[in-house]
């Protein structure tokens, strides 16, 4: 006896494909960072921006994720404060995307979307500049 998926089930599986693939990919990367310690120099290769002496906004991100997977929130914040603040927002947005895809909900852009993206972008640029200034070494990885 064969089971044929109904049209709503097929439509749902198509809708949830990208959110599920994104979450699975991020989960696999997080697991890899939990297993292979990026605190060991060169364990994940060399960072091009660090090679020229610039701390980009992602510098320390691998160490921060590793620290978070081991419950060391303060160590993670010391490695990359911006990432530690951004992760809960990203997790919320990924969860909302997956739930909306599951339910078939379409969200239109809101009046708050653009200003929030601008604020996040400005904060990212400010974080990058500040972590490279003398006297603010505590922001650098």
C-alpha positions in Angstrom: 0.0 0.0 0.0 1.5 3.3 -1.0 0.9 6.6 0.8 0.5 9.7 -1.4 1.2 13.0 0.2 -1.7 15.4 0.0 -1.3 18.8 -1.7 -1.2 20.8 1.6 1.6 18.4 2.8 3.6 18.9 -0.4 3.2 22.7 -0.2 4.2 22.7 3.4 7.3 20.6 2.7 8.3 23.1 0.0 7.7 26.1 2.3 9.8 24.7 5.2 12.7 23.6 3.0 14.8 26.8 3.2 14.2 27.5 6.9 14.9 23.9 7.8 18.1 23.8 5.6 19.3 27.1 7.1 18.7 25.9 10.7 20.3 22.5 10.0 23.4 24.2 8.4 23.8 26.6 11.4 23.3 23.7 13.8 26.0 21.6 12.0 28.4 24.6 12.1 27.7 25.1 15.8 28.2 21.4 16.5 31.5 21.5 14.6 32.6 24.5 16.7 31.6 22.8 19.9 33.8 19.8 19.0 36.8 21.4 17.4 38.2 24.2 19.7 38.9 27.4 17.8 40.9 28.7 20.7 43.8 26.7 19.4 45.7 28.9 17.0 45.2 27.9 13.4 42.7 25.1 14.2 40.2 26.7 11.7 42.7 28.3 9.4 43.9 31.9 9.3 41.8 35.0 9.3 42.7 37.4 6.5 41.7 40.6 8.4 43.6 39.5 11.5 46.6 38.9 9.3 46.7 42.6 8.4 46.0 43.7 11.9 42.3 44.6 11.7 39.6 43.2 14.0 36.6 42.7 11.7 33.1 42.4 13.2 33.4 38.6 12.9 36.8 38.3 14.6 36.4 36.1 17.7 33.1 34.8 16.4 34.2 31.2 16.2 35.6 31.3 19.8 32.4 33.0 21.0 30.2 30.3 19.5 32.5 27.6 21.0 32.3 29.3 24.4 28.5 29.6 24.2 28.2 25.9 23.4 30.0 25.2 26.6 28.0 27.6 28.7 30.7 30.3 29.0 28.7 33.4 28.2 31.2 35.9 29.7 34.1 34.3 27.7 31.9 34.5 24.6 31.2 38.2 25.2 34.9 38.8 25.6 35.5 37.2 22.2 32.8 38.9 20.3 30.2 41.0 22.1 28.2 41.9 19.0 27.7 38.3 18.1 26.6 37.3 21.6 24.0 40.1 21.6 22.9 39.2 18.0 22.5 35.5 18.5 19.2 35.6 20.4 17.7 38.0 17.8 18.8 35.7 15.0 17.4 32.6 16.8 14.1 34.4 17.3 14.0 35.4 13.6 14.9 31.9 12.4 12.2 30.4 14.6 9.6 32.9 13.4 10.6 32.2 9.7 10.3 28.4 10.3 6.9 28.8 12.1 5.6 31.1 9.4 6.7 28.6 6.7 5.0 25.8 8.6 1.8 27.7 8.9 1.9 29.2 5.5 1.9 32.7 6.9 3.1 35.6 4.7 4.6 38.5 6.6 4.7 41.8 4.8 7.4 44.3 5.6 6.6 46.5 8.6 7.4 50.2 9.2 9.9 49.0 11.8 11.9 46.7 9.6 14.0 49.2 7.8 14.9 51.3 10.8 15.9 48.2 12.8 18.1 47.0 9.9 19.7 50.5 9.8 20.3 50.4 13.5 21.8 46.9 13.3 24.1 48.0 10.5 25.2 51.2 12.2 25.9 49.2 15.4 27.9 46.7 13.4 30.0 49.5 11.8 30.4 51.3 15.1 31.5 48.0 16.8 34.1 47.4 14.1 35.5 50.9 14.4 35.5 50.9 18.2 37.2 47.5 18.5 40.1 48.8 16.4 40.7 52.0 18.4 43.5 52.3 20.9 42.2 52.2 24.5 39.3 50.0 23.6 41.3 46.7 23.3 38.7 45.0 25.6 36.4 45.0 22.6 38.9 43.3 20.3 39.0 39.5 20.3 
